[in-house]
């Protein structure tokens, strides 16, 4: 089985986007909770919604 990931691999691109957004959301939430930066909860909520949409699409694609 070929496990090499290429730039043309759409699954790899979706996973990369998912992990980037997840990391960004974790950092944004941590900064907000620690009071380091005054980020809006609306921004955090929007990023969480986007992340949820991506993860739902990934689950649907995996079971298709």
C-alpha angles and dihedrals in degrees: 000000000000111000097172114128117215133188087252094057107109093196091055090049092052092048091048091051091046094052093044092052092045091052092045091050092049091050093046092049092047092050091049094048093046090047093235093128127017098231118170119254085222089063091048091049092050092051090048090051091051091048091050091050092051094047091049091051090049091052092049091049092048092053096042 
